[in-house]
């Protein structure tokens, strides 16, 4: 073999070795807070895994795990912090009781709907504010899911007025649970997602809220309870994220970081469109079922939204009084963007009511 041919052969072997080394260079086990196969699992986490594989050419492998396999459903953030897993997939809603600043990113009554919210996150600075919060816990946040509006309740009792909420045993979480308890006299309870259907069917609760129409449909809630309450005033939209320790993120090759960021953003936008399409079809199924769809009148919706805004403002002021002003400052930015959107979005054509 000539020297030049030897050089080509060596270069080719080195290139192949480098390519092979990068094929599965990074593996993250990523537990989530929902059961394997649920719409959030498929639409958010599995989609993120596929997009990551595609955009990194296989250099990063995301291994999804359903709730309870690696860590308990409501302890995903703790699992990452404690080093049990490399990353975790969950929602700020499950952190509100630990730190109320998470309510800004959980979706709350009176807050932005998905159209305005996704714009605020990616163009209005919301993503950077969320990262600021996560940095305090030593996390890097990758937003991998923003959802459409939810079903307010699948219920064993009709809900049409504030009076119907008094004493209502209601499976919920996050800001809505506190609004229900403090403003309307309901009795909220939190259970992991996998236990919701049985609780509703056996009338362990009067009502449950879980997710969007298309996420609720395969759970069969409309078969377990005779009433479906809309619109999703309680959760106009919501956000899920993958978190990793900052040191884990920093250890990544710099060339991979923007690819992971792109995979996360692509996942968010794809999954939101998927919800819009799937929710429309799910509502058709609900309306054709034996369950009665109750749409709250405008005055009651306004009452619920006003309570939500009052609740989160008081939370922010209480935090400020304790020497933690950042929630108040972030909330002011959020509400200013919402007001701007409301004032200037009338030019948009929207179909339906």
C-alpha positions as CSV (number, residue, x, y, z in Angstrom):
1,X,0.0,0.0,0.0
2,X,1.4,3.4,-0.9
3,X,1.8,6.2,1.7
4,X,-1.1,8.2,0.3
5,X,-3.4,5.2,0.3
6,X,-2.3,4.4,3.9
7,X,-3.1,8.0,4.8
8,X,-6.6,7.7,3.3
9,X,-7.2,4.4,5.0
10,X,-6.1,5.7,8.4
11,X,-8.2,8.9,8.0
12,X,-11.2,6.8,7.0
13,X,-10.8,4.5,10.0
14,X,-10.5,7.5,12.4
15,X,-13.6,9.1,10.9
16,X,-15.5,5.9,11.3
17,X,-14.4,5.5,14.9
18,X,-15.4,9.1,15.7
19,X,-18.8,8.6,14.1
20,X,-19.3,5.4,16.0
21,X,-18.3,7.0,19.3
22,X,-20.9,9.8,18.7
23,X,-23.7,7.4,17.7
24,X,-24.9,7.0,21.3
25,X,-22.6,9.4,23.1
26,X,-25.1,10.6,25.6
27,X,-28.0,8.7,27.2
28,X,-30.6,10.3,29.5
29,X,-33.1,8.2,31.3
30,X,-36.2,10.5,31.6
31,X,-39.1,9.5,33.9
32,X,-42.3,11.5,33.6
33,X,-45.3,12.1,35.8
34,X,-47.8,10.3,33.6
35,X,-48.3,6.6,32.8
36,X,-46.5,5.2,29.8
37,X,-48.7,5.4,26.7
38,X,-50.8,8.4,27.9
39,X,-51.2,11.3,25.5
40,X,-48.7,13.5,27.4
41,X,-46.2,10.6,27.4
42,X,-46.6,10.1,23.6
43,X,-47.2,13.7,22.5
44,X,-44.5,15.3,24.7
45,X,-41.8,12.9,25.9
46,X,-41.7,10.3,23.1
47,X,-42.0,13.1,20.5
48,X,-39.0,14.8,22.2
49,X,-37.0,11.6,22.1
50,X,-37.7,11.2,18.4
51,X,-36.8,14.8,17.6
52,X,-33.7,14.6,19.7
53,X,-32.5,11.5,17.8
54,X,-33.2,13.1,14.5
55,X,-31.6,16.5,15.2
56,X,-28.5,15.1,17.0
57,X,-28.1,12.3,14.4
58,X,-28.3,9.8,17.3
59,X,-25.7,11.5,19.5
60,X,-28.2,11.9,22.3
61,X,-30.6,9.2,23.3
62,X,-33.6,10.0,25.4
63,X,-35.0,7.0,27.2
64,X,-38.6,7.7,28.3
65,X,-40.0,6.0,31.5
66,X,-43.6,6.1,32.7
67,X,-44.7,7.3,36.1
68,X,-43.5,5.2,39.0
69,X,-40.9,3.1,37.3
70,X,-37.8,5.0,38.2
71,X,-39.3,7.6,40.6
72,X,-42.8,8.3,42.0
73,X,-45.1,10.3,39.7
74,X,-45.0,13.5,41.7
75,X,-41.3,13.4,42.6
76,X,-39.7,13.7,39.2
77,X,-37.9,16.9,40.0
78,X,-36.6,15.3,43.2
79,X,-35.3,12.3,41.3
80,X,-33.2,14.6,39.1
81,X,-31.9,16.6,42.0
82,X,-31.0,13.5,43.9
83,X,-29.1,12.0,41.0
84,X,-31.5,9.0,40.6
85,X,-32.0,9.9,36.9
86,X,-30.1,12.1,34.4
87,X,-33.3,14.1,33.5
88,X,-37.0,14.2,34.3
89,X,-40.2,15.3,32.6
90,X,-42.9,17.0,34.6
91,X,-44.9,20.2,35.0
92,X,-44.5,23.3,37.2
93,X,-48.1,22.6,38.5
94,X,-46.6,20.0,40.8
95,X,-44.2,22.5,42.4
96,X,-46.7,25.3,43.3
97,X,-47.0,24.0,46.9
98,X,-43.2,24.1,47.3
99,X,-42.8,27.5,45.6
100,X,-45.8,29.5,44.4
101,X,-43.7,31.3,41.7
102,X,-44.3,28.1,39.7
103,X,-48.0,29.1,39.3
104,X,-47.0,31.7,36.7
105,X,-46.0,28.8,34.4
106,X,-48.7,26.3,35.5
107,X,-51.6,28.0,33.8
108,X,-54.1,29.6,36.1
109,X,-57.7,31.0,36.0
110,X,-57.5,34.4,34.3
111,X,-54.2,33.7,32.7
112,X,-53.2,33.5,29.0
113,X,-54.6,31.0,26.7
114,X,-52.3,28.8,24.5
115,X,-52.1,31.2,21.6
116,X,-50.8,34.1,23.7
117,X,-48.9,31.9,26.1
118,X,-46.7,30.1,23.6
119,X,-45.9,33.5,22.0
120,X,-44.9,34.9,25.4
121,X,-42.7,31.9,26.2
122,X,-40.7,32.0,23.0
123,X,-40.9,35.7,22.0
124,X,-41.8,37.6,25.1
125,X,-39.2,36.4,27.5
126,X,-41.2,33.7,29.4
127,X,-38.7,31.0,28.6
128,X,-35.8,33.0,30.1
129,X,-37.9,33.7,33.3
130,X,-38.6,30.0,33.8
131,X,-34.9,29.2,33.4
132,X,-34.1,31.8,36.0
133,X,-36.3,29.9,38.5
134,X,-34.8,26.6,37.6
135,X,-31.3,27.9,37.8
136,X,-31.9,28.6,41.5
137,X,-32.3,24.8,41.9
138,X,-29.4,24.0,39.8
139,X,-31.5,22.9,36.8
140,X,-31.4,23.5,33.1
141,X,-35.0,23.6,31.7
142,X,-36.0,22.4,28.2
143,X,-39.7,23.3,27.5
144,X,-41.1,20.2,25.7
145,X,-44.8,20.7,25.8
146,X,-47.4,23.5,25.9
147,X,-51.0,22.3,25.8
148,X,-54.3,23.6,24.7
149,X,-57.1,24.5,27.1
150,X,-58.3,21.6,29.3
151,X,-61.7,20.2,30.3
152,X,-62.7,21.9,33.5
153,X,-64.3,18.8,34.9
154,X,-65.7,15.4,34.3
155,X,-68.3,15.3,37.1
156,X,-70.8,13.1,38.9
157,X,-72.8,16.3,39.7
158,X,-73.7,19.2,37.4
159,X,-71.7,22.4,37.8
160,X,-73.3,25.6,36.6
161,X,-72.8,28.2,39.3
162,X,-70.5,29.0,42.2
163,X,-73.0,27.4,44.6
164,X,-72.4,24.1,42.9
165,X,-68.7,24.2,43.9
166,X,-69.3,24.4,47.7
167,X,-68.2,21.2,49.3
168,X,-67.4,19.6,45.9
169,X,-64.8,16.9,46.3
170,X,-62.6,17.7,43.4
171,X,-59.5,16.0,42.1
172,X,-57.2,18.8,41.0
173,X,-53.8,20.3,41.6
174,X,-51.7,23.5,41.3
175,X,-53.2,27.0,41.5
176,X,-56.8,25.7,40.7
177,X,-56.8,23.6,43.9
178,X,-56.1,26.6,46.0
179,X,-58.6,28.8,44.2
180,X,-61.3,26.1,44.6
181,X,-60.6,25.8,48.3
182,X,-60.1,29.5,49.3
183,X,-62.7,31.2,47.0
184,X,-65.4,28.6,46.4
185,X,-65.4,26.2,49.3
186,X,-64.6,23.1,47.3
187,X,-62.5,20.2,48.7
188,X,-59.6,19.6,46.4
189,X,-57.5,16.4,46.5
190,X,-54.4,15.4,44.5
191,X,-53.8,11.8,43.3
192,X,-51.4,10.5,40.7
193,X,-52.8,10.4,37.1
194,X,-53.1,6.6,37.1
195,X,-55.6,6.6,39.9
196,X,-58.0,9.2,38.6
197,X,-60.4,7.0,36.6
198,X,-61.1,4.6,39.5
199,X,-61.6,7.5,41.9
200,X,-64.2,9.1,39.6
201,X,-66.0,5.8,38.7
202,X,-66.3,4.8,42.4
203,X,-67.5,8.3,43.3
204,X,-64.6,8.8,45.6
205,X,-64.8,12.4,44.3
206,X,-67.5,14.5,42.8
207,X,-65.4,15.8,39.9
208,X,-61.9,15.5,38.4
209,X,-59.9,17.6,36.1
210,X,-57.0,16.2,34.2
211,X,-56.2,17.5,30.7
212,X,-57.3,18.5,27.3
213,X,-60.3,16.7,25.5
214,X,-58.0,14.5,23.5
215,X,-55.9,13.5,26.5
216,X,-59.1,12.8,28.6
217,X,-60.8,10.8,25.9
218,X,-58.7,7.6,26.0
219,X,-59.0,7.7,29.8
220,X,-62.7,7.1,29.5
221,X,-63.7,9.7,32.0
222,X,-66.9,10.5,29.9
223,X,-68.0,7.0,30.5
224,X,-67.4,7.1,34.2
225,X,-69.3,10.3,34.9
226,X,-72.4,11.9,33.3
227,X,-71.3,15.5,33.1
228,X,-68.5,17.3,31.2
229,X,-67.8,20.9,32.2
230,X,-66.3,23.4,29.8
231,X,-64.5,25.7,29.0
232,X,-61.1,25.1,30.8
233,X,-61.2,28.3,32.7
234,X,-59.1,26.7,35.4
235,X,-56.2,25.8,33.1
236,X,-56.3,27.9,29.9
237,X,-53.0,26.3,28.9
238,X,-50.1,24.4,30.6
239,X,-46.4,23.7,30.3
240,X,-44.3,20.6,30.7
241,X,-40.5,20.6,30.8
242,X,-37.5,18.3,30.8
243,X,-35.1,19.3,33.5
244,X,-31.5,18.2,34.0
245,X,-28.8,19.3,36.4
246,X,-26.9,22.3,35.1
247,X,-23.7,20.3,35.5
248,X,-25.2,17.6,33.2
249,X,-26.1,20.2,30.7
250,X,-22.7,21.9,30.9
251,X,-21.0,18.6,30.3
252,X,-22.6,18.2,26.8
253,X,-20.6,19.0,23.7
254,X,-21.3,22.6,22.8
255,X,-22.4,21.5,19.3
256,X,-25.2,19.4,20.9
257,X,-26.8,22.0,23.1
258,X,-28.5,24.1,20.3
259,X,-29.7,20.9,18.7
260,X,-31.4,19.8,22.0
261,X,-32.9,23.3,22.3
262,X,-34.2,23.0,18.8
263,X,-35.6,19.5,19.5
264,X,-37.4,20.8,22.5
265,X,-39.0,23.8,20.7
266,X,-40.0,21.7,17.7
267,X,-41.6,19.3,20.1
268,X,-43.6,22.1,21.8
269,X,-44.9,23.5,18.6
270,X,-45.7,20.1,17.1
271,X,-47.5,18.9,20.2
272,X,-49.6,22.0,20.5
273,X,-50.9,21.6,16.9
274,X,-51.5,17.9,17.7
275,X,-53.6,18.9,20.7
276,X,-55.7,21.4,18.7
277,X,-56.5,18.8,16.1
278,X,-57.1,15.9,18.5
279,X,-59.2,18.1,20.9
280,X,-61.6,19.1,18.1
281,X,-62.2,15.4,17.3
282,X,-62.5,14.5,21.0
283,X,-65.1,17.1,21.6
284,X,-67.1,15.6,18.7
285,X,-67.0,12.2,20.5
286,X,-68.0,13.8,23.8
287,X,-71.0,15.6,22.4
288,X,-72.1,12.3,20.7
289,X,-71.8,10.3,24.0
290,X,-74.3,9.9,26.8
291,X,-72.5,12.5,28.9
292,X,-73.9,16.0,29.0
293,X,-71.6,18.8,28.0
294,X,-72.2,21.9,30.1
295,X,-70.7,25.2,29.0
296,X,-70.4,27.7,31.8
297,X,-72.1,31.1,31.2
298,X,-69.9,34.1,30.6
299,X,-70.6,35.7,34.0
300,X,-69.5,32.6,35.9
301,X,-66.4,32.3,33.8
302,X,-65.6,35.9,34.6
303,X,-66.1,35.1,38.3
304,X,-63.7,32.2,38.2
305,X,-61.1,34.1,36.3
306,X,-61.3,37.1,38.7
307,X,-60.7,34.7,41.6
308,X,-57.7,33.3,39.9
309,X,-56.1,36.7,39.2
310,X,-56.8,37.8,42.8
311,X,-55.3,34.5,44.2
312,X,-52.0,34.8,42.2
313,X,-51.6,38.5,43.0
314,X,-52.0,37.8,46.7
315,X,-49.5,35.0,46.5
316,X,-47.0,37.3,44.8
317,X,-47.6,40.0,47.4
318,X,-47.2,37.5,50.3
319,X,-43.9,36.4,48.7
320,X,-42.8,40.0,48.5
321,X,-43.6,40.6,52.1
322,X,-41.4,37.7,53.0
323,X,-38.5,39.3,51.2
324,X,-38.9,37.4,47.9
325,X,-40.0,40.0,45.4
326,X,-39.2,38.0,42.2
327,X,-42.7,36.4,41.9
328,X,-44.3,39.8,42.0
329,X,-41.9,41.1,39.3
330,X,-42.4,38.1,37.1
331,X,-46.1,38.2,37.4
332,X,-46.1,41.9,36.4
333,X,-44.3,41.0,33.2
334,X,-46.7,38.1,32.5
335,X,-49.8,40.2,33.1
336,X,-48.4,43.1,31.0
337,X,-47.9,40.8,28.1
338,X,-51.4,39.3,28.6
339,X,-52.9,42.8,28.6
340,X,-51.0,43.8,25.5
341,X,-52.1,40.7,23.7
342,X,-55.8,41.3,24.7
343,X,-55.7,44.9,23.6
344,X,-54.0,44.3,20.2
345,X,-55.1,40.9,19.0
346,X,-58.5,41.9,17.7
347,X,-57.1,41.9,14.2
348,X,-56.7,38.1,14.3
349,X,-59.4,36.0,12.7
350,X,-60.6,33.2,15.0
351,X,-63.1,30.6,14.0
352,X,-66.0,29.8,16.4
353,X,-67.1,31.6,19.6
